[in-house]
Amino acid sequence: MFGYDTYLKRTSTLFVLIALFWASAFTMASANSAKQNKKLPLFVSAEWVYQHHNELKLIDLSSQQAYQKYHLPNAIWVNYNWLIKPQNGIALSGGTSYMTRILSELGIQPEDHIVIYDDMGNLDASRLYWELKKLNHAKVQLLDGGSVEWVLRGYPVTQHIPPRKPQSRYPMPKVDLTDALTADKKDVQAAIKDPNIILLDIRTQDEYSGHPKRNRSGHIPTAKWFDWTEAVDTENGFKQASSESLLKKLAELDITKAKQPIIIYCNSGHRAARSFTMLQSLGFENVKLYDASMQEYEVDQKLPLKLGYQP
């Protein structure tokens, strides 16, 4: 038997141990929560995807023929055209309501950790990334290099088409980022007059410079030129080019500030989506995609165009 003093000492020690246990548990939980809430990198490596394969929902935006030839195990196929809803002859995003229906039909849910890829340096995959970010989908990334890098790394592929997922109910987000990530014609017209907003034409140099014999060609006045293909390192598994080289090229265009307002465009918003992911991955936080791009702007006879290689 032991006395009351001994009992108090042992009880006090027990309370201290319990307190230390819960403090440690709370610290670990907080660390895990912070880790989970940490901003995800836009691009992930083939090695990382291979290691976390069972935790991910993979989406392949290669052509159907390429997908049937081979794809990552358990990857579902999505047609790029499903992301487009033509309006008045212009290929545009269908908007949040349209995309939630598409995602529901695919069995996608807001909590899914999605990794998207294609076999063209993520040209098509970037469009779906943009759509998901507009919906404020928390966990979505691109496989750097897509299926090209995956195969070069020797990771397994398959022709087996996974069973169709049961239809889900992807809800309309309480807060969406459509306005924050999308520019329209009025935004572009305002940008022409505002030196603080950068217009970035990511088409080919010939498209940018235009042809004097064509009735309507050239670029939007003040727009700078950056060929979208600069983002893709075709000699290195179609991965994104190094951040150092891309930042250097952007700095030559005086694009250096993370919060600098940037509006990117091409002909239909297709190529511009790839430049959107490039800029976001480099830390530029205020980037908008002009969805209608030149298919809308160029046909409006009232809007100015400029020929040549100067903004």
C-alpha positions as CSV (number, residue, x, y, z in Angstrom):
1,M,0.0,0.0,0.0
2,F,1.1,3.6,-0.6
3,G,0.2,6.8,1.0
4,Y,-1.9,9.8,-0.2
5,D,1.2,11.8,-1.1
6,T,2.5,9.0,-3.3
7,Y,-1.0,8.7,-4.9
8,L,-0.9,12.4,-5.7
9,K,2.5,12.2,-7.2
10,R,1.6,9.2,-9.4
11,T,-1.7,10.8,-10.4
12,S,0.0,14.0,-11.3
13,T,2.6,12.1,-13.3
14,L,-0.2,10.3,-15.1
15,F,-2.0,13.6,-15.9
16,V,1.3,15.0,-17.3
17,L,1.8,12.0,-19.5
18,I,-1.8,12.2,-20.8
19,A,-1.4,15.9,-21.5
20,L,1.8,15.2,-23.4
21,F,0.2,12.5,-25.4
22,W,-2.7,14.7,-26.5
23,A,-0.4,17.6,-27.2
24,S,1.7,15.4,-29.4
25,A,-1.5,14.0,-31.1
26,F,-2.8,17.5,-31.7
27,T,0.6,18.6,-33.1
28,M,0.6,15.7,-35.5
29,A,-3.0,16.3,-36.5
30,S,-2.2,19.9,-37.2
31,A,0.8,19.0,-39.2
32,N,-1.1,16.5,-41.2
33,S,-3.9,19.1,-41.8
34,A,-1.4,21.7,-42.9
35,K,0.2,19.2,-45.2
36,Q,-3.1,18.3,-46.7
37,N,-4.0,22.0,-47.1
38,K,-0.7,22.9,-48.6
39,K,-1.1,24.1,-52.2
40,L,-0.5,21.3,-54.6
41,P,2.0,21.6,-57.3
42,L,0.3,22.0,-60.7
43,F,2.6,19.4,-62.4
44,V,3.5,16.0,-60.8
45,S,6.1,13.5,-62.0
46,A,5.4,10.1,-63.5
47,E,7.3,8.6,-60.5
48,W,4.9,10.3,-58.0
49,V,1.8,9.2,-60.0
50,Y,3.1,5.6,-60.0
51,Q,3.7,5.7,-56.3
52,H,0.2,7.1,-55.5
53,H,-1.7,5.4,-58.4
54,N,-4.3,3.8,-56.2
55,E,-5.2,7.1,-54.5
56,L,-5.9,9.0,-57.7
57,K,-8.5,9.3,-60.4
58,L,-6.7,9.4,-63.7
59,I,-8.2,11.1,-66.8
60,D,-6.7,10.6,-70.3
61,L,-7.4,13.3,-72.8
62,S,-5.4,11.7,-75.7
63,S,-7.3,10.8,-78.8
64,Q,-9.6,7.9,-78.6
65,Q,-7.4,5.9,-80.9
66,A,-4.3,6.6,-78.8
67,Y,-6.2,5.7,-75.6
68,Q,-7.3,2.4,-77.1
69,K,-3.8,1.6,-78.1
70,Y,-2.5,2.1,-74.5
71,H,-3.2,4.2,-71.4
72,L,-2.3,4.3,-67.7
73,P,-4.0,1.6,-65.7
74,N,-7.5,2.6,-64.5
75,A,-7.4,5.8,-66.5
76,I,-10.8,6.9,-67.9
77,W,-11.0,8.6,-71.3
78,V,-12.4,12.0,-71.9
79,N,-13.0,13.5,-75.3
80,Y,-11.7,17.1,-75.6
81,N,-14.9,18.0,-77.5
82,W,-16.9,17.2,-74.4
83,L,-15.4,20.3,-72.8
84,I,-16.7,22.6,-75.5
85,K,-20.2,23.8,-76.0
86,P,-20.5,25.8,-79.3
87,Q,-22.4,29.1,-79.0
88,N,-23.3,31.1,-82.1
89,G,-20.7,29.2,-84.0
90,I,-17.9,29.9,-81.5
91,A,-16.4,27.0,-79.5
92,L,-16.7,28.0,-75.9
93,S,-16.8,26.6,-72.4
94,G,-20.2,25.4,-71.5
95,G,-19.9,27.0,-68.0
96,T,-20.2,25.6,-64.5
97,S,-23.6,24.0,-64.9
98,Y,-22.6,22.2,-68.1
99,M,-19.3,21.0,-66.6
100,T,-20.9,19.7,-63.4
101,R,-23.2,17.5,-65.6
102,I,-20.2,16.2,-67.6
103,L,-18.3,15.4,-64.4
104,S,-21.4,13.7,-62.9
105,E,-21.8,11.5,-65.9
106,L,-18.1,10.5,-65.5
107,G,-18.6,9.6,-61.9
108,I,-16.3,12.4,-60.7
109,Q,-16.9,13.9,-57.2
110,P,-15.5,17.1,-55.6
111,E,-13.3,15.1,-53.2
112,D,-11.6,13.1,-55.9
113,H,-7.8,13.7,-56.4
114,I,-7.6,14.0,-60.1
115,V,-4.5,13.7,-62.3
116,I,-5.0,14.6,-66.0
117,Y,-2.7,13.8,-68.9
118,D,-2.6,13.4,-72.7
119,D,0.1,12.5,-75.2
120,M,0.7,16.1,-76.5
121,G,2.6,17.8,-73.7
122,N,-0.7,18.4,-71.9
123,L,-2.2,20.6,-74.6
124,D,-5.7,19.0,-74.3
125,A,-5.4,18.1,-70.6
126,S,-4.8,21.8,-69.7
127,R,-8.3,22.7,-70.9
128,L,-9.9,20.3,-68.4
129,Y,-7.5,21.6,-65.7
130,W,-8.8,25.1,-66.3
131,E,-12.4,23.9,-66.2
132,L,-11.9,22.1,-62.9
133,K,-10.1,25.1,-61.4
134,K,-13.1,27.3,-62.3
135,L,-15.2,24.9,-60.3
136,N,-12.8,25.3,-57.4
137,H,-11.9,21.6,-57.5
138,A,-9.4,21.2,-54.7
139,K,-7.2,18.4,-55.8
140,V,-6.4,18.4,-59.5
141,Q,-2.9,18.2,-61.2
142,L,-1.3,17.4,-64.5
143,L,1.1,14.5,-65.1
144,D,4.2,16.2,-66.4
145,G,5.0,14.9,-69.8
146,G,1.8,12.9,-69.9
147,S,1.8,9.4,-71.3
148,V,5.0,10.1,-73.3
149,E,7.0,10.6,-70.1
150,W,5.2,7.7,-68.4
151,V,6.2,5.2,-71.2
152,L,9.8,6.5,-71.3
153,R,10.1,5.9,-67.6
154,G,9.0,2.2,-68.2
155,Y,5.9,2.3,-66.1
156,P,3.0,-0.1,-67.0
157,V,0.3,0.7,-69.6
158,T,-2.7,-1.3,-70.6
159,Q,-5.4,-1.6,-73.2
160,H,-8.0,-2.7,-70.6
161,I,-10.8,-0.1,-70.4
162,P,-11.9,0.2,-66.8
163,P,-15.6,-0.4,-66.0
164,R,-17.8,2.7,-66.2
165,K,-18.1,4.4,-62.8
166,P,-21.6,4.9,-61.4
167,Q,-23.0,8.3,-62.2
168,S,-22.3,10.7,-59.4
169,R,-23.8,14.1,-58.4
170,Y,-21.2,16.7,-58.8
171,P,-22.7,19.7,-57.1
172,M,-22.5,23.3,-58.2
173,P,-19.8,24.9,-56.2
174,K,-20.8,27.5,-53.6
175,V,-17.9,29.6,-54.9
176,D,-16.6,29.3,-58.4
177,L,-13.7,31.0,-60.0
178,T,-15.1,31.5,-63.5
179,D,-14.8,35.3,-63.4
180,A,-11.4,35.2,-61.9
181,L,-10.0,32.8,-64.5
182,T,-12.0,33.9,-67.7
183,A,-11.7,37.0,-69.8
184,D,-14.3,38.2,-72.3
185,K,-14.3,40.8,-75.1
186,K,-14.9,43.7,-72.8
187,D,-11.9,42.7,-70.6
188,V,-9.7,42.5,-73.7
189,Q,-10.9,46.0,-75.0
190,A,-10.1,47.4,-71.5
191,A,-6.7,45.7,-71.5
192,I,-5.7,47.4,-74.8
193,K,-6.1,50.8,-73.0
194,D,-4.5,49.7,-69.7
195,P,-0.7,49.4,-69.7
196,N,-0.9,47.5,-66.4
197,I,-2.7,44.5,-68.1
198,I,-0.6,42.3,-70.3
199,L,-2.2,40.7,-73.4
200,L,-0.3,37.6,-74.4
201,D,-0.8,36.1,-77.9
202,I,0.4,32.5,-77.8
203,R,-0.2,31.6,-81.5
204,T,2.5,31.0,-84.1
205,Q,4.5,34.0,-85.2
206,D,2.9,34.0,-88.6
207,E,-0.6,34.1,-87.0
208,Y,0.6,36.9,-84.7
209,S,2.1,39.1,-87.5
210,G,-0.8,38.5,-89.9
211,H,-0.9,38.9,-93.6
212,P,-1.5,42.3,-95.3
213,K,-3.5,40.7,-98.1
214,R,-6.0,39.2,-95.7
215,N,-9.0,41.4,-94.7
216,R,-8.7,40.6,-91.0
217,S,-5.5,39.2,-89.5
218,G,-2.7,40.1,-87.1
219,H,-2.9,40.5,-83.4
220,I,-4.8,42.5,-80.8
221,P,-3.0,45.8,-80.3
222,T,-0.5,45.9,-77.4
223,A,-0.5,42.1,-77.2
224,K,2.9,40.5,-76.8
225,W,3.9,37.3,-78.5
226,F,4.9,34.0,-76.8
227,D,4.6,30.8,-78.8
228,W,2.8,28.2,-76.6
229,T,5.1,25.4,-77.7
230,E,8.0,27.1,-75.8
231,A,6.4,25.5,-72.7
232,V,6.9,21.9,-73.9
233,D,10.3,20.3,-73.9
234,T,9.8,17.8,-76.8
235,E,13.3,16.4,-76.3
236,N,12.7,15.6,-72.6
237,G,9.6,13.4,-72.6
238,F,7.2,16.2,-73.5
239,K,7.5,17.6,-70.0
240,Q,7.2,21.3,-69.2
241,A,10.4,23.2,-70.0
242,S,12.5,24.3,-67.1
243,S,11.1,27.1,-64.9
244,E,14.4,28.9,-65.3
245,S,14.3,29.0,-69.1
246,L,10.6,29.9,-69.1
247,L,10.9,32.7,-66.6
248,K,13.9,34.1,-68.6
249,K,11.8,34.2,-71.8
250,L,8.9,35.8,-70.0
251,A,11.2,38.4,-68.4
252,E,12.3,39.4,-71.9
253,L,8.6,40.4,-72.4
254,D,8.6,42.3,-69.1
255,I,6.4,39.6,-67.5
256,T,7.9,39.2,-64.0
257,K,5.4,40.0,-61.3
258,A,3.4,37.3,-59.7
259,K,0.2,39.4,-59.3
260,Q,0.5,41.0,-62.8
261,P,-2.8,40.9,-64.6
262,I,-2.4,38.7,-67.7
263,I,-4.9,37.8,-70.4
264,I,-3.9,35.0,-72.8
265,Y,-5.5,34.1,-76.1
266,C,-5.1,32.1,-79.2
267,N,-7.6,31.2,-81.9
268,S,-10.1,29.2,-79.9
269,G,-8.8,29.1,-76.4
270,H,-7.3,25.6,-77.0
271,R,-3.6,26.5,-77.0
272,A,-4.1,29.3,-74.6
273,A,-5.2,26.7,-71.9
274,R,-1.7,25.2,-72.1
275,S,-0.2,28.6,-71.5
276,F,-2.6,29.1,-68.6
277,T,-1.2,26.0,-66.8
278,M,2.4,27.1,-67.7
279,L,1.9,30.6,-66.1
280,Q,0.1,29.3,-63.1
281,S,2.8,26.7,-62.4
282,L,5.4,29.4,-62.5
283,G,3.6,31.3,-59.8
284,F,1.6,33.9,-61.8
285,E,-1.6,34.4,-59.8
286,N,-3.7,36.7,-61.9
287,V,-4.0,34.9,-65.3
288,K,-7.2,34.9,-67.3
289,L,-8.0,32.9,-70.4
290,Y,-9.9,34.7,-73.2
291,D,-12.2,31.8,-74.0
292,A,-13.6,33.1,-77.3
293,S,-10.2,34.3,-78.4
294,M,-9.6,35.3,-82.0
295,Q,-12.6,33.3,-83.3
296,E,-14.7,36.1,-81.7
297,Y,-12.4,39.1,-81.8
298,E,-11.2,38.8,-85.3
299,V,-14.7,38.6,-86.9
300,D,-15.9,41.8,-85.1
301,Q,-15.2,44.4,-87.7
302,K,-15.3,47.2,-85.1
303,L,-12.3,45.9,-83.2
304,P,-8.8,46.9,-84.1
305,L,-6.1,44.5,-85.3
306,K,-2.4,45.1,-85.8
307,L,0.0,43.7,-88.4
308,G,3.7,43.0,-87.9
309,Y,5.9,41.8,-85.1
310,Q,5.6,44.7,-82.6
311,P,2.9,44.9,-79.9
